[in-house]
């Protein structure tokens, strides 16, 4: 089969690789009909994860048709259309039973790697390095899905791939990020990052009762989408001092909740941005936390911080004094995806949202290297790419 394979920093290639096979009774094989490039894939593309190996198949946002089943998989049948959550969960461990699906204890065969870095391991993830299991991803023609009796989610008739594809990650991720803001009716929510997750977080914040959403980015087409599709007030951080602007827009109080939908590759401005780049180059920090610092300082006293942006290692100069003395609450984590599949599918079917609004580019799988380049460098007004095997 054809698959998008990582070969090194800024180097992905579409190669012919062996077809996946059933190796466990709980496995399934899915013929992929739609797959996407996620913003967090760029962290791998940029070479920030040291556990990537040449030939690793990328991709964790994918869906398709069931073509083969292990003997223990009874929840779906051959021919069913399914979406595949990016988190791999067993369904029976302590954390799965508590609806904390991205913390599954049984799905990461390389848990020892994550434990050295983080103390404990998250769940396995598709196509996201050997730190989270080394599983082949879904930017391919076929994929093996472990724990398919738990993970595969059948899609009812009448919905297109593009309406449901983003149930695999970015729609639930944006929704959980908004939920983590503990929004009360009429609240003001500030969201740093108007990429795909940020766009879904904007829409989700309004679904959960926010009165105002203020969206922060520097890319014109992202800001335009946030304003036109999301009805957000927008700030270009290259044109204004974000902290001062947020104070002015909220009468000096600050937003009720602040969200970092950027994560480890935030673009800093001025001396702070230079500092992060120097520290990262010297391997004194792995992630650039400019947005996280801004969010802590901007949030109102007693407010909430939500961090859906991916971090993988260590950051520097976090204003813990402000965090503690302002009595802030922070919630974060990989998305507990299985918890949101049914509720968000219902919202799609009820016409509350059509997630396909986010798609700007549709390309064949063979053009994946080009797609990564335009997505990374924000060329051709690219916000979200869907690849068709």
Phi and psi in degrees as a GROMACS rama.xvg file:
@    title "Ramachandran Plot"
@    xaxis  label "Phi"
@    yaxis  label "Psi"
@TYPE xy
-92.425  141.233  UNK-2
-151.677  153.812  UNK-3
-86.9439  115.541  UNK-4
-114.657  135.726  UNK-5
-78.5016  131.047  UNK-6
-119.593  -5.66185  UNK-7
150.391  178.264  UNK-8
-57.9377  128.276  UNK-9
60.4038  29.9752  UNK-10
-142.063  99.6337  UNK-11
-120.818  147.643  UNK-12
-139.324  147.313  UNK-13
-89.5788  116.786  UNK-14
-127.276  163.033  UNK-15
-90.3291  123.194  UNK-16
-130.495  164.526  UNK-17
-62.3327  144.35  UNK-18
-64.7389  144.744  UNK-19
-69.7434  155.289  UNK-20
-131.35  156.375  UNK-21
-68.165  125.302  UNK-22
-123.582  -4.8311  UNK-23
-144.282  144.719  UNK-24
-57.5131  -19.9826  UNK-25
-94.5562  8.50023  UNK-26
-84.717  159.512  UNK-27
-140.768  155.807  UNK-28
-110.918  129.27  UNK-29
-114.751  128.664  UNK-30
-82.9733  117.57  UNK-31
-82.1239  128.129  UNK-32
-104.748  -26.0197  UNK-33
-149.606  139.955  UNK-34
-145.832  163.057  UNK-35
-140.328  161.012  UNK-36
-97.9639  126.958  UNK-37
-100.581  153.068  UNK-38
-56.9465  -33.9118  UNK-39
-72.3786  -18.8923  UNK-40
-62.9302  -27.5096  UNK-41
-67.0357  -26.7499  UNK-42
-63.1296  -36.3228  UNK-43
-73.155  -43.6404  UNK-44
-58.3734  -37.6252  UNK-45
-80.0712  -5.98712  UNK-46
83.9873  23.8596  UNK-47
-84.4833  -9.94433  UNK-48
-106.287  114.565  UNK-49
-73.4264  -5.42766  UNK-50
-98.4923  10.1735  UNK-51
-75.1176  146.949  UNK-52
-126.942  146.729  UNK-53
-56.5509  134.013  UNK-54
94.7223  -7.83009  UNK-55
-60.0065  134.387  UNK-56
-85.9244  126.3  UNK-57
-87.973  169.656  UNK-58
107.833  128.142  UNK-59
-133.804  9.05216  UNK-60
-117.928  98.7585  UNK-61
-154.379  157.624  UNK-62
-149.243  169.654  UNK-63
172.028  -149.591  UNK-64
-117.126  133.576  UNK-65
-70.1466  125.203  UNK-66
-118.471  -15.2001  UNK-67
-154.852  144.06  UNK-68
-131.792  141.098  UNK-69
-72.9129  161.59  UNK-70
-65.0052  -21.643  UNK-71
-91.6585  -3.99963  UNK-72
-91.821  109.87  UNK-73
-116.685  -6.72468  UNK-74
-82.347  -17.3699  UNK-75
-135.801  168.585  UNK-76
-132.633  165.908  UNK-77
-57.2193  137.78  UNK-78
94.6168  -14.526  UNK-79
-67.7366  140.969  UNK-80
-85.7436  130.926  UNK-81
-138.262  152.153  UNK-82
-103.746  152.635  UNK-83
-119.464  110.224  UNK-84
-57.5214  142.119  UNK-85
-71.6549  -23.7641  UNK-86
-87.2322  137.11  UNK-87
-102.252  120.848  UNK-88
-133.471  140.062  UNK-89
-80.8709  -28.0302  UNK-90
89.7193  -9.64883  UNK-91
-125.703  -11.8012  UNK-92
-74.7801  174.521  UNK-93
-52.0058  -45.3518  UNK-94
-76.1808  -41.2953  UNK-95
-60.1949  -39.6344  UNK-96
-66.3037  -22.0367  UNK-97
-95.7353  12.8052  UNK-98
68.1515  20.0658  UNK-99
-103.191  64.7841  UNK-100
-64.5162  -31.2396  UNK-101
-78.283  1.00322  UNK-102
-110.084  15.5018  UNK-103
-46.3748  134.869  UNK-104
-84.3  -11.9795  UNK-105
-116.065  -0.538996  UNK-106
-105.922  -3.95402  UNK-107
-107.676  101.967  UNK-108
-67.4078  -15.4272  UNK-109
-106.697  35.1412  UNK-110
-55.5718  -31.8878  UNK-111
-60.2819  -32.9002  UNK-112
-64.7403  -49.6528  UNK-113
-65.0763  -35.6125  UNK-114
-63.6376  -35.3549  UNK-115
-64.6838  -34.5253  UNK-116
-88.8109  -38.3184  UNK-117
-117.772  -5.7431  UNK-118
92.2402  -42.1377  UNK-119
-140.066  164.876  UNK-120
-103.388  140.189  UNK-121
-76.8066  -174.699  UNK-122
-69.2801  168.03  UNK-123
-68.2118  152.358  UNK-124
-131.702  145.495  UNK-125
-70.7757  134.274  UNK-126
57.7917  30.9145  UNK-127
-132.137  53.3454  UNK-128
79.8614  169.38  UNK-129
-81.4008  -12.9772  UNK-130
-62.3353  -31.7995  UNK-131
-114.126  32.0145  UNK-132
117.039  -20.7068  UNK-133
69.1964  24.8412  UNK-134
-72.9329  138.754  UNK-135
-63.4044  138.868  UNK-136
-89.9166  -169.621  UNK-137
-109.446  11.163  UNK-138
-85.6167  72.2097  UNK-139
-162.053  178.617  UNK-140
-83.8055  -28.6931  UNK-141
-142.579  157.367  UNK-142
-145.591  144.469  UNK-143
-88.4149  130.494  UNK-144
-111.8  106.86  UNK-145
-74.8445  158.377  UNK-146
50.8579  40.9736  UNK-147
-64.484  -24.6662  UNK-148
-68.9836  -13.3276  UNK-149
-109.232  -41.7722  UNK-150
-82.725  -36.4732  UNK-151
-69.4454  133.393  UNK-152
-121.234  114.803  UNK-153
-73.6476  136.735  UNK-154
-99.807  128.669  UNK-155
-69.4458  160.129  UNK-156
-62.8458  154.159  UNK-157
95.6664  -2.48227  UNK-158
-114.51  137.033  UNK-159
-80.7926  162.725  UNK-160
-53.4057  -45.1109  UNK-161
-68.2027  -23.3458  UNK-162
-73.758  -28.2025  UNK-163
-117.685  -11.6379  UNK-164
-54.0056  -38.0866  UNK-165
-82.4591  2.35485  UNK-166
-65.7055  -17.7645  UNK-167
-69.1796  -20.537  UNK-168
-163.572  -75.2468  UNK-169
-69.7318  -29.4615  UNK-170
-70.2613  -53.0209  UNK-171
-60.0992  -34.4268  UNK-172
-64.8145  -44.5277  UNK-173
-64.976  -36.7168  UNK-174
-69.223  -46.7125  UNK-175
-62.0174  -36.082  UNK-176
-62.3213  -40.8215  UNK-177
-68.8283  -41.0521  UNK-178
-59.6836  -37.839  UNK-179
-68.1355  -11.3294  UNK-180
-78.397  -8.41419  UNK-181
49.1494  53.6819  UNK-182
-67.0936  131.303  UNK-183
-103.879  152.614  UNK-184
-51.0892  127.874  UNK-185
89.1315  -2.3518  UNK-186
-60.9949  155.242  UNK-187
-101.872  125.911  UNK-188
-118.832  126.778  UNK-189
-103.3  130.621  UNK-190
-124.16  116.757  UNK-191
-87.6302  121.919  UNK-192
105.122  112.831  UNK-193
-111.192  31.0768  UNK-194
-73.1366  -169.544  UNK-195
-55.1873  -46.091  UNK-196
-64.0934  -43.0217  UNK-197
-60.0681  -39.6261  UNK-198
-62.2086  -42.9411  UNK-199
-71.0521  -31.0725  UNK-200
-65.6046  -38.606  UNK-201
-59.3399  -52.4359  UNK-202
-61.6321  -39.2801  UNK-203
-69.3089  -36.9989  UNK-204
-60.0299  -41.0966  UNK-205
-67.4146  -38.6417  UNK-206
-57.996  -33.437  UNK-207
-92.4914  6.85351  UNK-208
107.962  6.0054  UNK-209
-61.2495  144.011  UNK-210
-88.986  -33.2678  UNK-211
-140.093  142.663  UNK-212
-125.867  128.474  UNK-213
-111.918  120.743  UNK-214
-109.372  136.391  UNK-215
-123.388  127.304  UNK-216
-164.89  -175.408  UNK-217
-128.079  -8.65194  UNK-218
-88.8415  119.257  UNK-219
-55.5839  -44.776  UNK-220
-67.8995  -30.6755  UNK-221
-69.9615  -43.6662  UNK-222
-63.2111  -38.416  UNK-223
-64.2873  -41.8454  UNK-224
-65.2933  -40.7604  UNK-225
-60.6818  -36.9662  UNK-226
-77.8754  -45.5654  UNK-227
-81.274  -44.5924  UNK-228
-84.3651  -38.9701  UNK-229
-96.1828  -9.98971  UNK-230
59.7473  33.0968  UNK-231
-91.1616  154.669  UNK-232
-81.7596  139.061  UNK-233
-121.765  148.607  UNK-234
-129.527  131.584  UNK-235
-94.8448  112.497  UNK-236
-70.4797  -10.0942  UNK-237
-83.565  -11.7628  UNK-238
-109.982  -19.4946  UNK-239
-136.187  159.263  UNK-240
-80.5393  109.466  UNK-241
-60.7083  -43.4231  UNK-242
-60.0212  -45.3675  UNK-243
-67.4933  -39.6575  UNK-244
-63.1227  -41.6346  UNK-245
-66.3328  -37.3831  UNK-246
-61.5446  -46.4391  UNK-247
-63.2464  -40.1359  UNK-248
-72.2607  -17.4666  UNK-249
-117.919  21.9445  UNK-250
63.1739  29.3647  UNK-251
88.2562  -10.3507  UNK-252
-80.1213  -38.2124  UNK-253
98.6477  157.933  UNK-254
-62.9424  149.242  UNK-255
-66.8546  -33.4506  UNK-256
-139.452  146.782  UNK-257
-128.32  137.724  UNK-258
-124.389  130.736  UNK-259
-98.5134  97.1296  UNK-260
-101.555  25.9462  UNK-261
-109.594  -61.9509  UNK-262
90.2041  -145.864  UNK-263
-70.4197  -15.022  UNK-264
-113.905  38.315  UNK-265
-63.3812  142.552  UNK-266
-89.6043  112.758  UNK-267
-85.2317  159  UNK-268
-114.043  149.197  UNK-269
62.9815  -147.856  UNK-270
-63.5451  -34.5546  UNK-271
-63.7417  -41.6421  UNK-272
-64.3217  -40.5908  UNK-273
-64.0506  -42.4837  UNK-274
-57.3315  -47.9024  UNK-275
-62.3263  -41.3795  UNK-276
-65.051  -40.1001  UNK-277
-65.8457  -45.4021  UNK-278
-64.1979  -37.5021  UNK-279
-69.2676  -41.9582  UNK-280
-63.7909  -33.6141  UNK-281
-85.0962  3.20304  UNK-282
60.3022  30.7382  UNK-283
-91.957  -14.9488  UNK-284
-148.094  151.927  UNK-285
-98.6422  -29.3217  UNK-286
-121.537  149.045  UNK-287
-98.6355  115.633  UNK-288
-104.997  29.7073  UNK-289
-56.4815  -45.6148  UNK-290
-66.5258  -41.657  UNK-291
-59.6045  -42.3074  UNK-292
-61.0155  -46.32  UNK-293
-60.7467  -42.7003  UNK-294
-64.0503  -41.2582  UNK-295
-61.7027  -44.8893  UNK-296
-72.347  -30.6881  UNK-297
-82.6887  -30.2139  UNK-298
-62.9779  143.561  UNK-299
-66.3428  160.714  UNK-300
-60.7689  135.944  UNK-301
75.172  11.2936  UNK-302
-86.9973  -172.821  UNK-303
-122.612  139.241  UNK-304
-110.841  132.605  UNK-305
-121.705  129.49  UNK-306
-124.453  84.5974  UNK-307
-83.5384  -16.9061  UNK-308
-61.8252  138.685  UNK-309
-77.4596  129.569  UNK-310
-120.912  145.262  UNK-311
-123.433  -13.1391  UNK-312
-145.78  -114.336  UNK-313
-125.195  146.29  UNK-314
-128.014  165.946  UNK-315
-127.109  158.466  UNK-316
58.0563  45.9237  UNK-317
-82.4441  128.327  UNK-318
-77.0905  74.1851  UNK-319
-66.1415  -26.9627  UNK-320
-61.8201  -44.7482  UNK-321
-64.9416  -43.2312  UNK-322
-58.5117  -46.2958  UNK-323
-73.9948  -47.3752  UNK-324
-72.864  -21.128  UNK-325
-89.8109  1.66237  UNK-326
56.4972  45.7869  UNK-327
-82.6265  155.281  UNK-328
-118.324  131.192  UNK-329
-116.322  134.102  UNK-330
-128.789  141.409  UNK-331
-155.752  -170.156  UNK-332
125.774  156.031  UNK-333
-61.9084  150.494  UNK-334
-69.1657  134.401  UNK-335
-82.5708  73.4601  UNK-336
-61.7621  -40.9523  UNK-337
-59.8359  -27.6749  UNK-338
-64.6362  -26.2323  UNK-339
-107.733  -7.82428  UNK-340
-58.4515  -55.1585  UNK-341
-65.8044  -49.1406  UNK-342
-59.2392  -38.7733  UNK-343
-78.3593  -31.7073  UNK-344
-60.1834  -40.5835  UNK-345
-60.7188  -39.9571  UNK-346
-65.3512  -36.9292  UNK-347
-66.0603  -47.0433  UNK-348
-65.4043  -30.7618  UNK-349
-80.4128  -3.01515  UNK-350
81.8038  13.0278  UNK-351
-72.098  -27.2441  UNK-352
-156.594  142.209  UNK-353
-115.297  101.319  UNK-354
-60.9243  -14.1878  UNK-355
-67.8478  -8.7706  UNK-356
-58.0261  -24.2124  UNK-357
-77.4359  -19.083  UNK-358
-76.4619  126.886  UNK-359
-112.715  -22.3885  UNK-360
-138.498  134.728  UNK-361
-124.16  118.195  UNK-362
-136.294  153.705  UNK-363
-69.3702  154.701  UNK-364
-54.0784  -35.9624  UNK-365
-60.2753  -20.7  UNK-366
-95.7963  17.8972  UNK-367
-56.7659  -43.0566  UNK-368
-57.7521  -41.5542  UNK-369
-64.7633  -40.9043  UNK-370
-62.5089  -42.0871  UNK-371
-61.0065  -40.5518  UNK-372
-66.0334  -45.9137  UNK-373
-71.6272  -30.5141  UNK-374
-70.2029  -46.2942  UNK-375
-62.7582  -45.9328  UNK-376
-93.7797  9.21171  UNK-377
56.2592  39.4324  UNK-378
-85.5431  156.166  UNK-379
55.0439  33.029  UNK-380
56.3139  35.6621  UNK-381
-79.0341  123.867  UNK-382
-115.752  -41.305  UNK-383
-149.401  131.29  UNK-384
-111.01  131.337  UNK-385
-109.1  130.538  UNK-386
-105.013  139.881  UNK-387
-113.649  110.282  UNK-388
